[in-house]
């Protein structure tokens, strides 16, 4: 697995283009995450198989409840501690109306995908390492459809700068961001996106750094993780992603080991702070989504 090798949406053709369209439609967000882009570039047959196994898990009412509970867990912890999360207006940042509209729409997209990616990484990691619990859901929500209106059509297509295109004036801010998240490689998509609007990113990071380093945010992260764990314990079925299942599917042992390590890396490290932070950034622009269902 070469994490620098990715298949971007603009280059996808044939079934790969269809797969990306299906991911966007199912996630209800116009973005295909690095996770899927890397898998499709390196192990396309596995990417297609994984998506077929996992897609139905994103389409239930119970999953909808999980997504809003994840968001609420992060923000409620900050509100309970009276953390000073800023709320910006366009005039505060000096942005033109088109810039303001794009910024808010693109951050709404990240707010939509945050709980979906947290679940994706967790369920795939556990399934591929034999850690999924046995489930026997009985409630209607476990098999009822995801509400058609939830998170529908509120995000905008995401644009991002390359790592080497970040403005020099932003480098001190980016260095602080790297230190906080423990980043060693490239910047996550959210920051490559926000770097397009230095007039937002600089004051937002200045105002949020103490919030994200607070005990309240740590509690919010823990509460969000608990929401993920609780939902995984009530899945309507377990995706067949165990080493045994993958071997039966025709993947060799070396490939399976590489894939297990790749997926585990996505479920550890910087992502533990990056994903819940997406919800906080959305709140600063008043584009955070529903918090109850």
C-alpha positions, 0 to 999 in steps of 0.5 A: 500500500502506497498512501501517496498513490491516490485515484482522484475523482476527476481521473476515475473511469468505468466502475471506479467512477461509479463507485465514487458516485455511490460513495458520495450519494450514500454519504450525502456529501460531495467528497471522496475521502483519502481512504477510498482514493488510496484503496481504489488506487492500490487495491481496486478489487478490495475497494469494490468488495469493501464498499459492497460489504459496508454500504448497507450499514450507512443506510439505516435509521439507526445509522442516522441517529448515530451520526447526529449523536456523534455530533452532539457528543462533541458539541455538548461537551464543549457547551457543558464546560462553557468552552469559548467556541467562536461564532463568525459572521461574514463581516468579521472575516472580511470575506466577499459573499461568494467566498463566504458561501463557498467556505460555509458550504465546504465546511458543511461537507466536512461536518457531514462526513465526520461521523461517517468516516469515524464509523468507517474507520472503526468498523473496518478496523474491527472487522478486519482484525476480528474484533466485531461483536456479535449483534442481534438487533431487535429495534425497528431503526436497525433496519428502517431506511435512513431519513431522506432529508438528513444531511441532504444537499447542504454541503458543497464540493470541496476544493483544496490546496496542495501541501506545497501551495499553502501560503507562506503567511500561514506557515506559523499557523500550519506548524501549530496545527501540525503540532496539535494533531501530531501530523508528520506527513501531509496536511489532512483535507480539512486544513488544505481546504481551509488554507484557501481562506487564510482570513478564516483559518488564522483567527479560527485557529487562534480562537480554537487552539485552547478549546481543542486542547481543553479537557472539555474537547477531550471529553467530547472525543471520548463521548463521540468514541463511545457513540461509535462503540455503541452503534457498532454493538447494534449493527444489523449485520457484520461485514465479511472483512475478516482475514478468513473471509478475505482469504476465501475471496482470493486475497493472499496473506501478504495483501491482507496483512497490508490492508489490515495495517492500512485500515488500522492506521486510519483508525489511530493517531491524528484522526482521533482529533481531526474528525471531532474537530471538523464538527467544531469548525462547522459550529463556528460558521453555524453550518453544523448539522442536526444533533437529534433525530 
